[in-house]
Amino acid sequence: MNYAECLDYLKTAAGRGSHLGLERISELCTLLGEPQDKVKVIHIAGTNGKGSFSAMLSHILRAAGYRTGSFSSPALTGVTDSFRIDCREISRETFAKTMTAVVPVCESMEDKPTEFEVLTAAAYQLFCDEKCDIAIAECGMGGDTDSTNVVKSPVLSVITNVALDHMSFLGSTIPEIAAHKAGIIKSGRPVLYGGGAEAQNIITSAAQRMGAPLTVTDHSRLSGAETGLFGTAFTFDGFGRLSTPLTGSYQLRNAANVLTAVEILRGEGLDIPESVVKSGLAETKWHGRFELMHTEPTVIFDGAHNPDGIAQAAESIKSCLGGGKLTMLIGVMADKDYALYPEMLGQYIDRVFTVKPDNPRALDSEKLAEIFANRGIPAKAFPDLAEGVKSAYEYAAAKKLPLLALGSLYMYKEFSESLDNIKKGRH
């Protein structure tokens, strides 16, 4: 198969919908020879923070000399963006080679796998083919029935945090959602929890049932935090002074989780010296998380897409932008609690430009604008995302205000392309 044929096949698989459960992915991995159990895997669940956690830890492990794989979702720029070897996106040729091995097996199955199941199997196959020493796999949604959860004995299971999201699938309360995420905990294998107290009892009980040693991140070990548009610096007890180019106040919590994970991995026999922890964090790259994309005017993209993420974005507006007024461009999925966003963000918004991301689940831009306008926030809707970006950019430049693009990561690619066209004078 070539790359175009792979994309066509994924469209076919996407037409099968999304069905939670491990029956199809288990059969598929069995037919492939259980690739998920031939590599040391760090398995990550959590409402927010999975991508940043994975990026930081991957860079640290690579700096320590380990050949490192990672699988994340959603892809920001193209399907290959979900797969990394030694922190670099794989090539289309590598993706096509992996899919060529996986697709015939998918087609041999009576109950054929969904798109995400195909991609998950491809990730585990890729890690084997590339002879990874260790790989990081992120859950797409939830934990217990997520297709990544076919790993029988992970080197470490991580639950970054638990907040309200995907409630139609996972439940309407923190304990209900926590129970799903706790489903990645495996018998006798270490687990790290980095979130708040409301879910901790559920995580603790699940770990006790599975005989899994639990570590809870002690965020009080953080001190001396400095956050800004060009990076984050802090002190973490036991590691000294550290810095990362990742921005957003929430990266402090993500970094604390990563450093706690490093301590656990050392206990599992991995050689991760303090020097590579510092260099790995300092070299970490990750897109779409309070990412500075342009100056004059300041343009930032943040993939906050649920109430917890929006609250953290508001915190970052205060810590990184001084809490003043800004121009906002926002597009969200229709299944999110978007009615809460005007109240959470309104004090910072001079004007909001609403758009509709390119996704079947996206909310209509007119409806989103109405939500803000009803709260007295000037809002203008754009059915075309590129036009919305152009208008928001021009308004921000004229008013000398920062532009914050917020919401679904599904609009990152088109937003980036639109911004590049503006900077090159092609708008």
C-alpha positions as CSV (number, residue, x, y, z in Angstrom):
1,M,0.0,0.0,0.0
2,N,1.1,3.6,-0.6
3,Y,0.3,6.5,1.6
4,A,-2.8,7.5,-0.4
5,E,-4.2,4.0,-0.3
6,C,-3.7,4.0,3.5
7,L,-5.7,7.2,3.9
8,D,-8.5,5.7,1.7
9,Y,-8.5,2.6,4.0
10,L,-8.7,4.7,7.1
11,K,-11.8,6.5,5.6
12,T,-13.4,3.1,5.1
13,A,-12.6,2.2,8.7
14,A,-13.9,5.5,9.9
15,G,-17.2,4.6,8.3
16,R,-17.5,1.8,10.8
17,G,-18.0,4.3,13.6
18,S,-16.6,4.3,17.1
19,H,-17.3,1.3,19.3
20,L,-15.7,1.1,22.7
21,G,-14.5,-2.4,23.7
22,L,-11.5,-4.6,23.4
23,E,-12.9,-7.5,21.4
24,R,-11.8,-6.4,18.0
25,I,-8.4,-4.9,19.0
26,S,-7.6,-8.0,21.0
27,E,-8.3,-10.3,18.1
28,L,-6.4,-8.0,15.7
29,C,-3.3,-7.9,18.0
30,T,-3.5,-11.7,18.5
31,L,-3.4,-12.2,14.7
32,L,-0.5,-9.8,14.5
33,G,1.5,-11.8,17.1
34,E,0.8,-9.6,20.2
35,P,3.1,-6.7,19.3
36,Q,1.9,-4.7,22.2
37,D,3.5,-7.2,24.6
38,K,6.9,-7.3,22.9
39,V,7.8,-3.7,23.8
40,K,8.0,-2.0,27.2
41,V,5.0,0.3,27.2
42,I,4.1,3.3,29.4
43,H,0.3,3.6,29.1
44,I,-1.3,7.0,29.8
45,A,-4.9,7.9,30.5
46,G,-6.3,11.2,31.7
47,T,-8.7,14.0,30.8
48,N,-6.0,16.5,30.0
49,G,-2.2,16.6,29.9
50,K,-1.5,13.3,28.1
51,G,0.2,14.8,25.1
52,S,2.4,17.2,27.0
53,F,3.3,14.4,29.5
54,S,4.2,12.1,26.7
55,A,6.3,14.7,24.9
56,M,8.3,15.6,28.0
57,L,8.9,12.0,29.0
58,S,9.8,10.9,25.5
59,H,12.4,13.6,25.2
60,I,13.9,12.6,28.6
61,L,14.0,8.9,27.6
62,R,15.6,9.7,24.3
63,A,18.2,11.9,26.0
64,A,18.9,8.9,28.3
65,G,19.7,6.8,25.2
66,Y,16.6,4.8,24.8
67,R,15.0,4.2,21.4
68,T,11.6,5.7,22.1
69,G,8.2,5.4,20.4
70,S,5.0,7.3,21.1
71,F,1.4,7.2,19.9
72,S,-1.0,10.1,20.5
73,S,-4.3,11.5,19.3
74,P,-5.8,13.4,17.7
75,A,-3.2,14.0,15.0
76,L,-2.7,17.8,14.5
77,T,-1.4,18.0,11.0
78,G,-1.9,14.5,9.4
79,V,-2.2,10.9,10.4
80,T,1.6,10.4,10.7
81,D,1.7,13.1,13.4
82,S,0.2,10.5,15.8
83,F,3.3,8.3,15.5
84,R,6.8,9.2,16.7
85,I,10.1,7.4,16.9
86,D,12.8,9.2,19.0
87,C,10.5,12.2,19.2
88,R,10.3,12.6,15.4
89,E,7.1,12.2,13.4
90,I,7.4,9.1,11.2
91,S,7.5,9.4,7.4
92,R,4.6,8.6,5.1
93,E,6.7,5.7,3.7
94,T,7.2,4.2,7.2
95,F,3.5,4.6,7.9
96,A,2.6,2.9,4.6
97,K,4.9,0.1,5.3
98,T,3.4,-0.5,8.8
99,M,-0.2,-0.3,7.4
100,T,0.7,-2.7,4.7
101,A,1.4,-5.3,7.4
102,V,-1.7,-4.4,9.4
103,V,-4.5,-3.9,6.9
104,P,-4.7,-7.4,5.4
105,V,-5.0,-8.8,8.9
106,C,-7.8,-6.3,9.6
107,E,-9.6,-7.4,6.4
108,S,-9.3,-11.1,7.4
109,M,-11.5,-10.4,10.5
110,E,-15.3,-10.9,10.4
111,D,-15.9,-8.0,12.7
112,K,-13.6,-5.5,11.1
113,P,-11.8,-2.9,13.4
114,T,-12.7,0.8,13.6
115,E,-10.3,3.5,12.5
116,F,-8.8,4.1,16.0
117,E,-8.4,0.3,16.5
118,V,-6.5,0.1,13.2
119,L,-4.2,3.0,14.2
120,T,-3.6,1.5,17.6
121,A,-2.6,-1.8,16.2
122,A,-0.3,0.0,13.7
123,A,1.3,1.9,16.6
124,Y,2.2,-1.3,18.5
125,Q,3.4,-3.0,15.2
126,L,5.5,0.1,14.5
127,F,7.1,0.0,17.9
128,C,8.1,-3.6,17.3
129,D,9.4,-3.0,13.8
130,E,11.5,-0.1,14.9
131,K,12.9,-2.1,17.8
132,C,11.9,0.5,20.4
133,D,13.3,0.1,23.9
134,I,10.3,1.7,25.4
135,A,7.1,3.3,24.0
136,I,4.4,5.6,25.3
137,A,0.8,4.9,24.3
138,E,-2.0,7.4,25.0
139,C,-5.6,6.4,25.5
140,G,-7.9,8.0,23.0
141,M,-10.8,8.2,25.4
142,G,-11.5,6.8,28.9
143,G,-9.3,3.8,29.7
144,D,-10.8,0.4,30.4
145,T,-12.5,0.0,26.9
146,D,-10.0,2.1,25.0
147,S,-8.2,0.2,22.3
148,T,-4.8,1.0,23.6
149,N,-5.7,-1.0,26.7
150,V,-4.6,-4.3,25.3
151,V,-1.2,-4.0,27.0
152,K,-1.0,-6.8,29.5
153,S,1.9,-5.7,31.6
154,P,2.9,-2.1,31.2
155,V,6.2,-0.8,32.7
156,L,4.0,2.0,34.1
157,S,0.4,3.1,34.0
158,V,-0.3,6.8,34.3
159,I,-3.5,8.7,35.0
160,T,-2.6,12.4,34.5
161,N,-5.9,13.8,35.9
162,V,-9.6,13.2,35.9
163,A,-12.1,15.9,34.9
164,L,-15.5,16.1,33.2
165,D,-15.3,15.3,29.5
166,H,-16.9,12.7,27.1
167,M,-19.7,12.4,29.6
168,S,-22.1,10.7,27.2
169,F,-19.6,7.8,27.1
170,L,-17.8,7.9,30.5
171,G,-20.4,9.1,33.0
172,S,-21.6,12.4,34.4
173,T,-19.5,12.5,37.6
174,I,-15.8,12.5,38.4
175,P,-16.0,9.1,40.2
176,E,-17.7,7.5,37.2
177,I,-15.1,8.9,34.8
178,A,-12.3,7.9,37.2
179,A,-13.5,4.3,37.3
180,H,-13.1,4.1,33.5
181,K,-9.6,5.6,33.6
182,A,-8.6,3.3,36.4
183,G,-9.3,0.4,34.0
184,I,-5.7,0.8,32.7
185,I,-4.3,-0.3,36.0
186,K,-2.8,-3.8,35.7
187,S,-2.0,-6.5,38.2
188,G,1.2,-5.8,40.1
189,R,2.3,-3.0,37.8
190,P,3.1,0.5,39.1
191,V,0.6,3.3,38.6
192,L,1.0,7.0,38.9
193,Y,-1.9,9.4,39.6
194,G,-1.3,13.1,39.1
195,G,-4.8,14.6,39.5
196,G,-7.0,16.0,42.2
197,A,-8.5,14.5,45.4
198,E,-12.1,13.9,44.1
199,A,-11.0,11.0,42.0
200,Q,-8.2,9.7,44.2
201,N,-10.2,7.3,46.3
202,I,-11.4,5.5,43.1
203,I,-7.9,5.3,41.7
204,T,-6.6,4.1,45.1
205,S,-9.2,1.4,45.4
206,A,-8.6,0.1,41.9
207,A,-4.9,0.0,42.5
208,Q,-5.4,-2.0,45.8
209,R,-7.7,-4.5,44.0
210,M,-5.0,-5.1,41.3
211,G,-2.1,-5.2,43.8
212,A,-0.6,-2.3,41.8
213,P,1.8,0.0,43.7
214,L,0.3,3.5,43.5
215,T,2.3,6.8,43.6
216,V,0.4,10.1,43.8
217,T,2.3,13.1,42.5
218,D,3.2,15.5,45.3
219,H,2.7,18.9,43.6
220,S,3.9,20.7,46.7
221,R,7.4,19.7,45.6
222,L,7.1,22.5,42.9
223,S,8.4,25.9,43.8
224,G,9.8,29.1,42.2
225,A,7.6,28.9,39.1
226,E,8.2,31.3,36.3
227,T,5.7,31.1,33.4
228,G,5.8,33.2,30.2
229,L,5.3,33.1,26.5
230,F,8.7,31.6,25.8
231,G,8.8,28.8,28.3
232,T,8.4,27.6,31.9
233,A,11.0,27.4,34.7
234,F,10.6,25.9,38.1
235,T,12.3,24.0,41.0
236,F,11.2,20.5,41.8
237,D,12.4,19.0,45.1
238,G,15.0,16.3,44.3
239,F,15.7,17.6,40.8
240,G,16.8,21.2,41.3
241,R,16.1,24.0,38.8
242,L,14.5,22.9,35.5
243,S,13.1,24.6,32.4
244,T,11.1,23.7,29.3
245,P,10.1,25.7,26.3
246,L,6.5,24.4,26.7
247,T,4.2,27.3,27.8
248,G,0.9,27.5,29.8
249,S,0.7,27.4,33.6
250,Y,-0.6,23.8,33.4
251,Q,2.8,22.6,32.2
252,L,4.0,22.9,35.8
253,R,1.5,20.2,36.8
254,N,2.4,18.1,33.8
255,A,6.2,18.4,34.6
256,A,5.6,17.4,38.2
257,N,3.9,14.2,36.9
258,V,6.7,13.5,34.5
259,L,9.4,13.9,37.1
260,T,7.5,11.6,39.5
261,A,7.3,9.1,36.6
262,V,11.0,9.3,36.2
263,E,11.5,8.3,39.8
264,I,9.2,5.3,39.3
265,L,11.0,4.3,36.1
266,R,14.3,4.4,37.9
267,G,12.9,2.0,40.3
268,E,11.9,-0.3,37.4
269,G,15.6,-0.4,36.3
270,L,15.8,2.4,33.8
271,D,18.9,4.5,33.8
272,I,17.8,8.1,33.7
273,P,20.5,10.4,35.1
274,E,19.7,13.9,36.4
275,S,21.6,15.5,33.5
276,V,19.4,14.0,30.9
277,V,16.2,14.9,32.8
278,K,17.3,18.6,32.5
279,S,18.4,18.4,28.9
280,G,15.3,16.3,27.8
281,L,12.9,18.8,29.4
282,A,14.8,21.7,27.9
283,E,14.6,20.2,24.4
284,T,10.9,19.2,24.5
285,K,8.7,20.3,21.6
286,W,5.0,19.9,21.5
287,H,2.3,21.8,19.5
288,G,-1.1,23.2,20.2
289,R,-0.7,23.8,24.0
290,F,-0.6,27.5,24.7
291,E,1.8,27.6,21.7
292,L,3.2,31.0,20.7
293,M,2.8,31.0,16.9
294,H,3.4,34.7,16.0
295,T,4.5,38.0,17.6
296,E,3.2,41.5,16.7
297,P,0.4,40.7,17.2
298,T,1.0,37.9,19.7
299,V,-0.8,34.8,18.4
300,I,-1.3,31.8,20.6
301,F,-3.1,28.5,20.0
302,D,-4.3,26.4,22.9
303,G,-6.2,23.2,22.4
304,A,-8.4,23.6,25.5
305,H,-11.6,21.9,24.7
306,N,-13.4,20.9,28.0
307,P,-14.2,22.9,31.2
308,D,-11.0,21.8,33.0
309,G,-8.9,22.8,29.9
310,I,-10.7,26.1,29.6
311,A,-10.1,26.8,33.4
312,Q,-6.4,26.1,32.8
313,A,-6.4,28.3,29.7
314,A,-7.8,31.2,31.9
315,E,-5.1,30.6,34.4
316,S,-2.5,30.8,31.6
317,I,-4.0,34.0,30.3
318,K,-3.3,35.5,33.7
319,S,0.2,34.0,34.2
320,C,1.5,34.3,30.6
321,L,-0.4,37.3,29.2
322,G,-0.9,39.4,32.4
323,G,-4.7,38.9,32.5
324,G,-5.6,41.8,30.2
325,K,-8.0,41.9,27.3
326,L,-7.5,39.8,24.2
327,T,-9.1,38.9,20.9
328,M,-10.3,35.3,20.9
329,L,-11.0,32.8,18.1
330,I,-12.8,29.7,19.2
331,G,-14.2,26.5,17.6
332,V,-15.5,23.6,19.6
333,M,-17.2,20.2,19.3
334,A,-21.0,20.1,19.9
335,D,-20.6,17.5,22.7
336,K,-18.6,19.9,24.9
337,D,-19.9,22.1,27.8
338,Y,-19.4,25.2,25.7
339,A,-22.2,27.1,27.5
340,L,-19.8,27.5,30.4
341,Y,-17.1,29.1,28.4
342,P,-18.4,32.8,28.3
343,E,-18.5,32.9,32.1
344,M,-15.1,31.3,32.4
345,L,-13.4,33.5,29.8
346,G,-15.6,36.6,29.4
347,Q,-13.5,38.9,31.6
348,Y,-10.6,38.6,29.2
349,I,-12.4,38.9,25.9
350,D,-12.6,42.1,23.9
351,R,-14.2,40.4,20.9
352,V,-14.7,36.8,20.0
353,F,-14.7,35.3,16.5
354,T,-16.4,31.9,16.3
355,V,-15.6,29.2,13.7
356,K,-16.6,25.6,12.9
357,P,-13.7,23.1,13.0
358,D,-13.5,20.6,10.1
359,N,-15.1,17.7,12.0
360,P,-18.6,16.1,11.8
361,R,-19.0,16.7,15.6
362,A,-18.2,20.4,15.4
363,L,-20.6,23.0,16.7
364,D,-22.1,25.5,14.3
365,S,-20.2,28.8,14.5
366,E,-23.5,30.9,14.6
367,K,-24.7,28.9,17.6
368,L,-21.4,29.4,19.4
369,A,-21.4,33.1,18.7
370,E,-24.9,33.4,20.1
371,I,-23.8,31.8,23.4
372,F,-21.2,34.6,23.8
373,A,-23.4,37.4,22.6
374,N,-26.1,36.4,25.1
375,R,-23.6,37.2,27.8
376,G,-22.8,40.6,26.4
377,I,-19.6,39.6,24.7
378,P,-19.2,41.0,21.2
379,A,-19.1,38.0,18.9
380,K,-19.0,37.3,15.1
381,A,-19.5,34.0,13.5
382,F,-17.6,32.7,10.4
383,P,-18.6,29.5,8.6
384,D,-15.2,29.5,6.9
385,L,-12.4,29.0,9.3
386,A,-9.8,30.8,7.2
387,E,-12.0,33.9,6.9
388,G,-12.4,33.8,10.7
389,V,-8.7,33.6,11.3
390,K,-8.1,36.5,8.8
391,S,-10.7,38.7,10.5
392,A,-9.5,37.9,14.1
393,Y,-5.9,38.5,13.1
394,E,-6.7,41.9,11.5
395,Y,-8.8,42.9,14.5
396,A,-6.1,41.9,17.0
397,A,-3.4,43.8,15.0
398,A,-5.5,46.9,14.7
399,K,-6.4,46.9,18.4
400,K,-2.9,45.9,19.5
401,L,-4.3,42.9,21.4
402,P,-3.1,39.3,21.7
403,L,-5.0,36.8,19.6
404,L,-5.8,33.5,21.4
405,A,-7.1,30.7,19.3
406,L,-8.9,28.3,21.6
407,G,-10.8,25.0,21.4
408,S,-10.6,21.9,19.4
409,L,-7.2,20.5,18.3
410,Y,-9.0,19.4,15.1
411,M,-8.7,23.0,13.9
412,Y,-4.9,23.3,14.5
413,K,-3.9,22.4,11.0
414,E,-6.2,24.8,9.2
415,F,-5.5,27.5,11.7
416,S,-1.7,27.1,11.2
417,E,-2.1,27.2,7.4
418,S,-4.3,30.2,7.5
419,L,-1.9,32.1,9.8
420,D,1.0,31.2,7.5
421,N,-0.9,32.6,4.5
422,I,-1.6,35.8,6.3
423,K,2.1,36.2,7.3
424,K,3.1,35.6,3.7
425,G,0.5,38.1,2.4
426,R,-1.6,35.5,0.6
427,H,-4.9,36.3,2.4
